Amino acid sequence: MRNRTILIVDDEPRSREGMKKMLSAWAMGEYDIMTADNGFAALAILGETPVDLMISDISMPEMNGLSLVEKLNDMLLPRRPSVILISGYAEFEYARQAIQLSVINYLLKPVSKDKLVAAVEEALRAGEENNRIGLLQKMADPQLIAVKEEEAVLSDPVRMAIQYVDEHIEEAVSLKDVSEHVHLNGSYFSSLFKEQIHMTFSEYVARRKLHKAKELLLKTNLPIAEIAERIGYQTAKYFNKVFKEYESMSPGQYRSEMNKTEADI
């Protein structure tokens, strides 16, 4: 697991090195503390290095701290660092713009070690929470979320079918089984389900099973074959085929990519 990185951006050497010294003492080797003496140098670092937190002075020549954050927000980065802005004097307009740019904190110079460390710890916690939310969003299936949001207005047979699928997620669930469970003709049930859920019954079952598979891939070290069995697929080969069809990657690749993202948090 990599060390997390804090980037300090300040054109004043004394201020820049002072903050680095304070944070290095606090970090005790658990964080890499990098520095840049202007906005352009900071952007170069941000483009090459995963940064968890950026602390920037507002008042800098050529590119001030607010402009730097605006450019940061436009960058396509795997993860966006939290930001603390520091100003040499109280300026309401600066503070207002900082809030609009989703800056975590706004400090006034001179910054004491206690205030700096408190702001850094708060910003890192906020960044971790945002990244966890992002990870959950990557796991989520928008179509399953839409079904959950509309569940209250679904007909009783369709609600019963959804409940049946949830309760039998570890089995091979067929349309015949469910239509008999809700006491409807198979053809009529299939049409009713698609009309209300906006996907076929077989697609819903596949998405629901894959959602369960994602949880098992990330929360356990179970082999792929056992996960396939736990969600009702007879062979790992068929599970791999279905997973790749919906996620554009194999279950093993998904586990590797998501665990890598989580390890970076």
ChimeraX attribute file (.defattr): number of C-alpha atoms within 10 A of each C-alpha:
attribute: neighborCount
match mode: 1-to-1
recipient: residues
	/A:1	7
	/A:2	11
	/A:3	12
	/A:4	16
	/A:5	18
	/A:6	25
	/A:7	23
	/A:8	25
	/A:9	29
	/A:10	26
	/A:11	20
	/A:12	14
	/A:13	13
	/A:14	10
	/A:15	17
	/A:16	19
	/A:17	14
	/A:18	14
	/A:19	22
	/A:20	18
	/A:21	14
	/A:22	15
	/A:23	21
	/A:24	15
	/A:25	9
	/A:26	13
	/A:27	14
	/A:28	9
	/A:29	11
	/A:30	12
	/A:31	16
	/A:32	16
	/A:33	21
	/A:34	15
	/A:35	22
	/A:36	19
	/A:37	17
	/A:38	22
	/A:39	25
	/A:40	14
	/A:41	12
	/A:42	21
	/A:43	17
	/A:44	11
	/A:45	16
	/A:46	19
	/A:47	13
	/A:48	9
	/A:49	12
	/A:50	18
	/A:51	21
	/A:52	23
	/A:53	23
	/A:54	25
	/A:55	27
	/A:56	30
	/A:57	28
	/A:58	25
	/A:59	18
	/A:60	18
	/A:61	10
	/A:62	9
	/A:63	13
	/A:64	17
	/A:65	25
	/A:66	22
	/A:67	13
	/A:68	20
	/A:69	23
	/A:70	12
	/A:71	12
	/A:72	18
	/A:73	14
	/A:74	8
	/A:75	13
	/A:76	9
	/A:77	15
	/A:78	8
	/A:79	16
	/A:80	19
	/A:81	25
	/A:82	24
	/A:83	26
	/A:84	25
	/A:85	23
	/A:86	25
	/A:87	19
	/A:88	13
	/A:89	13
	/A:90	13
	/A:91	10
	/A:92	9
	/A:93	9
	/A:94	18
	/A:95	19
	/A:96	11
	/A:97	12
	/A:98	22
	/A:99	13
	/A:100	9
	/A:101	14
	/A:102	13
	/A:103	19
	/A:104	19
	/A:105	18
	/A:106	21
	/A:107	19
	/A:108	15
	/A:109	12
	/A:110	11
	/A:111	16
	/A:112	12
	/A:113	15
	/A:114	10
	/A:115	12
	/A:116	18
	/A:117	17
	/A:118	11
	/A:119	18
	/A:120	22
	/A:121	13
	/A:122	14
	/A:123	23
	/A:124	20
	/A:125	13
	/A:126	14
	/A:127	21
	/A:128	17
	/A:129	13
	/A:130	16
	/A:131	19
	/A:132	15
	/A:133	12
	/A:134	15
	/A:135	16
	/A:136	11
	/A:137	11
	/A:138	11
	/A:139	15
	/A:140	13
	/A:141	14
	/A:142	11
	/A:143	15
	/A:144	14
	/A:145	11
	/A:146	12
	/A:147	17
	/A:148	12
	/A:149	10
	/A:150	11
	/A:151	16
	/A:152	10
	/A:153	9
	/A:154	14
	/A:155	12
	/A:156	12
	/A:157	18
	/A:158	21
	/A:159	15
	/A:160	16
	/A:161	21
	/A:162	20
	/A:163	12
	/A:164	16
	/A:165	19
	/A:166	15
	/A:167	10
	/A:168	13
	/A:169	19
	/A:170	17
	/A:171	15
	/A:172	15
	/A:173	19
	/A:174	12
	/A:175	16
	/A:176	14
	/A:177	14
	/A:178	22
	/A:179	20
	/A:180	13
	/A:181	13
	/A:182	17
	/A:183	11
	/A:184	15
	/A:185	11
	/A:186	16
	/A:187	11
	/A:188	10
	/A:189	22
	/A:190	20
	/A:191	13
	/A:192	18
	/A:193	21
	/A:194	16
	/A:195	11
	/A:196	16
	/A:197	19
	/A:198	14
	/A:199	15
	/A:200	16
	/A:201	21
	/A:202	14
	/A:203	13
	/A:204	20
	/A:205	19
	/A:206	18
	/A:207	18
	/A:208	19
	/A:209	25
	/A:210	22
	/A:211	18
	/A:212	16
	/A:213	20
	/A:214	19
	/A:215	13
	/A:216	20
	/A:217	21
	/A:218	16
	/A:219	11
	/A:220	11
	/A:221	10
	/A:222	12
	/A:223	12
	/A:224	21
	/A:225	15
	/A:226	14
	/A:227	23
	/A:228	24
	/A:229	16
	/A:230	17
	/A:231	23
	/A:232	17
	/A:233	21
	/A:234	14
	/A:235	13
	/A:236	17
	/A:237	13
	/A:238	12
	/A:239	25
	/A:240	18
	/A:241	14
	/A:242	18
	/A:243	22
	/A:244	15
	/A:245	11
	/A:246	13
	/A:247	11
	/A:248	12
	/A:249	15
	/A:250	18
	/A:251	24
	/A:252	12
	/A:253	12
	/A:254	19
	/A:255	21
	/A:256	14
	/A:257	13
	/A:258	17
	/A:259	16
	/A:260	12
	/A:261	16
	/A:262	15
	/A:263	10
	/A:264	16
	/A:265	19
